[in-house]
Amino acid sequence: MIAMLYNIKFEYIEEVKITFLLPGHTYMPVDSVHATIERFIRNKTVWAPSEWSPLIRNSRINPSPIEVRNVQYSDFKDWKTLAKQYFALNLKTTDKELIQITKVKSFIFNKPLNGDHNVKVFFTYCADEEPKTLKVKKKNIGINPTQLYGESLPISKEKLTDLLKLCTDGIIPHNFHEEYLRMQSNHDISDILQETDEEDSD
């Protein structure tokens, strides 16, 4: 949410609206992109992370290859700290009504085009209701997020050990070894994926 405030600071943007779609009942263009990528990479062997970009890019020819933007650790910003300065822990309306965040269907960020950066935030629980105003701590703050990470993120010690063994055993081709040798590890990092709120569907 705070990222929307950051983007809306540009003079030519007056309003940004985020709509939360119903799972399983909507279709977006990105769905066809995901399906195209999945079909293309099926039965292909990926030896290193660096291979994903060209694979995804080349998975589509018409109307054009898929645009891929690689990000580095320095591209990630600390939005959480900034959000604490702007929003209260328990979100409320200007009428002091507690917001049921899981039921929100849309957020609207509005800013006048007169140079005033006093952004107002509205929300709705359904498409046909009048938007309500979200209360913020500060009406106008300098939205300049700091860098989230100071270096490349490490992986678990166990995972790196397994990957390097695949290199020394000759399973991973030699021309990809340097990519794995540059990786960092940390004993404090778990090799278990975090659980999500929703189960994957077949």
Backbone hydrogen bonds in HBPLUS format (Angstrom, degrees):
<---DONOR---> <-ACCEPTOR-->    atom                        ^
c    i                          cat <-CA-CA->   ^        H-A-AA   ^      H-
h    n   atom  resd res      DA  || num        DHA   H-A  angle D-A-AA Bond
n    s   type  num  typ     dist DA aas  dist angle  dist       angle   num
A0004-MET N   A0001-MET O   3.01 MM   3  5.39 135.5  2.21 105.8 117.1     1
A0006-TYR N   A0002-ILE O   3.13 MM   4  6.46 147.2  2.24 141.4 150.5     2
A0007-ASN N   A0003-ALA O   2.99 MM   4  6.28 154.3  2.05 147.2 153.2     3
A0008-ILE N   A0004-MET O   2.90 MM   4  5.99 147.5  2.00 145.5 154.5     4
A0013-ILE N   A0010-PHE O   3.18 MM   3  5.76 165.0  2.20 119.8 124.4     5
A0111-LYS N   A0014-GLU O   2.81 MM  97  5.09 157.7  1.86 159.1 160.4     6
A0016-VAL N   A0109-PHE O   2.91 MM  93  5.11 153.4  1.98 142.8 151.6     7
A0109-PHE N   A0016-VAL O   2.75 MM  93  5.11 169.2  1.76 159.0 162.9     8
A0018-ILE N   A0107-PHE O   2.82 MM  89  5.17 162.9  1.85 154.1 160.0     9
A0107-PHE N   A0018-ILE O   2.89 MM  89  5.17 149.7  1.98 143.1 153.1    10
A0020-PHE N   A0105-LYS O   2.83 MM  85  5.11 166.4  1.85 140.5 145.3    11
A0025-HIS N   A0022-LEU O   3.18 MM   3  5.57 164.1  2.21 133.2 133.4    12
A0031-ASP N   A0028-MET O   2.88 MM   3  5.49 149.5  1.97 117.4 126.2    13
A0032-SER N   A0029-PRO O   3.18 MM   3  5.65 128.5  2.46 108.3 118.7    14
A0034-HIS N   A0030-VAL O   2.96 MM   4  6.25 159.9  2.00 151.7 155.7    15
A0035-ALA N   A0031-ASP O   3.08 MM   4  6.34 156.8  2.13 144.1 150.3    16
A0036-THR N   A0032-SER O   2.94 MM   4  6.12 152.3  2.02 142.5 149.8    17
A0037-ILE N   A0033-VAL O   3.00 MM   4  6.28 160.4  2.04 153.9 158.3    18
A0038-GLU N   A0034-HIS O   2.98 MM   4  6.19 164.3  2.00 151.3 155.7    19
A0039-ARG N   A0035-ALA O   3.05 MM   4  6.24 157.0  2.10 146.9 152.4    20
A0040-PHE N   A0036-THR O   3.10 MM   4  6.27 155.9  2.16 144.9 151.5    21
A0041-ILE N   A0037-ILE O   3.00 MM   4  6.20 160.8  2.04 159.4 163.0    22
A0044-LYS N   A0041-ILE O   3.01 MM   3  5.25 153.7  2.08 134.9 130.4    23
A0051-GLU N   A0048-ALA O   3.02 MM   3  5.70 162.4  2.06 120.7 126.3    24
A0052-TRP N   A0049-PRO O   3.08 MM   3  5.72 161.2  2.11 118.6 124.0    25
A0055-LEU N   A0051-GLU O   3.24 MM   4  6.31 157.3  2.29 149.0 155.8    26
A0056-ILE N   A0052-TRP O   2.90 MM   4  6.04 168.0  1.92 160.3 162.5    27
A0057-ARG N   A0053-SER O   2.94 MM   4  6.09 165.5  1.96 154.9 159.6    28
A0058-ASN N   A0054-PRO O   2.92 MM   4  5.93 158.3  1.97 144.9 150.1    29
A0059-SER N   A0056-ILE O   3.27 MM   3  5.20 158.3  2.32 100.5 106.9    30
A0066-ILE N   A0057-ARG O   3.30 MM   9  4.65 136.7  2.50 130.0 130.0    31
A0075-ASP N   A0072-GLN O   2.97 MM   3  5.45 163.4  2.00 116.4 121.9    32
A0076-PHE N   A0073-TYR O   3.40 MM   3  5.92 168.4  2.41 113.1 116.4    33
A0148-LEU N   A0076-PHE O   2.91 MM  72  5.59 178.7  1.91 139.4 139.0    34
A0079-TRP N   A0077-LYS O   3.15 MM   2  5.83 123.2  2.49 106.3  90.9    35
A0078-ASP N   A0146-THR O   2.85 MM  68  5.57 159.9  1.89 160.3 163.6    36
A0083-ALA N   A0079-TRP O   2.84 MM   4  5.99 151.7  1.92 150.8 159.1    37
A0084-LYS N   A0080-LYS O   3.18 MM   4  6.47 146.8  2.30 146.5 153.7    38
A0085-GLN N   A0082-LEU O   3.08 MM   3  5.32 136.2  2.28 101.8 113.6    39
A0086-TYR N   A0083-ALA O   3.08 MM   3  5.10 130.6  2.33  96.2 109.5    40
A0087-PHE N   A0083-ALA O   2.74 MM   4  5.70 175.7  1.74 164.5 165.8    41
A0137-LYS N   A0086-TYR O   2.73 MM  51  5.17 162.6  1.76 150.0 152.3    42
A0099-ILE N   A0091-LEU O   2.91 MM   8  5.60 175.9  1.92 149.3 148.0    43
A0135-LYS N   A0092-LYS O   2.82 MM  43  5.72 171.7  1.83 153.2 154.1    44
A0093-THR N   A0097-GLU O   2.87 MM   4  5.16 148.4  1.97 136.5 146.6    45
A0096-LYS N   A0093-THR O   2.95 MM   3  5.09 152.0  2.03 113.4 114.4    46
A0094-THR N   A0133-THR O   3.10 MM  39  5.94 137.0  2.29 144.3 148.3    47
A0103-LYS N   A0100-GLN O   2.93 MM   3  5.61 156.8  1.98 122.2 129.6    48
A0104-VAL N   A0101-ILE O   3.33 MM   3  5.35 160.5  2.37 102.1 107.9    49
A0105-LYS N   A0124-THR O   2.82 MM  19  5.81 164.3  1.84 149.7 155.1    50
A0124-THR N   A0106-SER O   3.07 MM  18  5.43 146.3  2.18 143.8 147.0    51
A0108-ILE N   A0122-PHE O   2.81 MM  14  4.93 163.4  1.83 132.7 135.6    52
A0122-PHE N   A0108-ILE O   2.76 MM  14  4.93 165.0  1.78 150.4 155.7    53
A0110-ASN N   A0120-LYS O   2.85 MM  10  5.23 171.6  1.86 159.5 162.1    54
A0120-LYS N   A0110-ASN O   2.86 MM  10  5.23 167.5  1.87 157.5 159.4    55
A0119-VAL N   A0117-HIS O   2.96 MM   2  5.67 116.9  2.36 112.8  95.8    56
A0134-LEU N   A0121-VAL O   2.74 MM  13  5.41 175.3  1.74 155.4 156.7    57
A0123-PHE N   A0132-LYS O   2.88 MM   9  5.43 142.0  2.02 144.5 156.3    58
A0132-LYS N   A0123-PHE O   2.88 MM   9  5.43 164.5  1.91 160.8 159.9    59
A0144-ASN N   A0142-GLY O   3.13 MM   2  5.89 122.4  2.48 107.9  92.2    60
A0155-ILE N   A0184-GLN O   2.91 MM  29  6.41 155.3  1.97 146.1 146.1    61
A0186-ASN N   A0155-ILE O   2.96 MM  31  6.27 136.0  2.16 155.8 166.2    62
A0160-LEU N   A0156-SER O   3.12 MM   4  6.40 166.4  2.13 155.6 158.6    63
A0161-THR N   A0157-LYS O   3.00 MM   4  6.17 158.3  2.05 148.5 154.8    64
A0162-ASP N   A0158-GLU O   3.06 MM   4  6.30 158.4  2.11 147.6 152.7    65
A0163-LEU N   A0159-LYS O   2.98 MM   4  6.24 158.4  2.03 150.7 156.8    66
A0164-LEU N   A0160-LEU O   2.92 MM   4  6.11 164.3  1.95 154.8 158.4    67
A0165-LYS N   A0161-THR O   3.04 MM   4  6.19 145.2  2.16 141.3 150.9    68
A0166-LEU N   A0162-ASP O   3.09 MM   4  6.39 147.5  2.20 143.1 151.2    69
A0167-CYS N   A0163-LEU O   3.16 MM   4  6.54 137.1  2.35 137.6 149.3    70
A0168-THR N   A0164-LEU O   2.93 MM   4  6.28 165.4  1.95 153.0 155.2    71
A0169-ASP N   A0165-LYS O   2.85 MM   4  5.91 145.9  1.97 145.7 154.8    72
A0171-ILE N   A0166-LEU O   2.94 MM   5  5.22 131.4  2.19 156.3 168.1    73
A0172-ILE N   A0166-LEU O   3.10 MM   6  5.70 165.5  2.13 126.1 128.2    74
A0170-GLY N   A0167-CYS O   3.00 MM   3  5.23 156.6  2.06 106.8 114.0    75
A0176-PHE N   A0173-PRO O   3.09 MM   3  5.87 165.9  2.11 123.5 127.7    76
A0177-HIS N   A0174-HIS O   3.05 MM   3  5.28 162.4  2.09 112.8 118.4    77
A0180-TYR N   A0177-HIS O   2.99 MM   3  5.37 126.1  2.29 107.1 120.4    78
A0181-LEU N   A0177-HIS O   2.92 MM   4  6.20 151.6  2.00 153.7 163.1    79
A0182-ARG N   A0178-GLU O   3.14 MM   4  6.26 136.2  2.34 142.9 151.3    80
A0183-MET N   A0180-TYR O   3.18 MM   3  5.31 152.9  2.26 102.3 110.4    81
A0189-ILE N   A0186-ASN O   3.29 MM   3  5.68 165.7  2.31 111.5 115.8    82
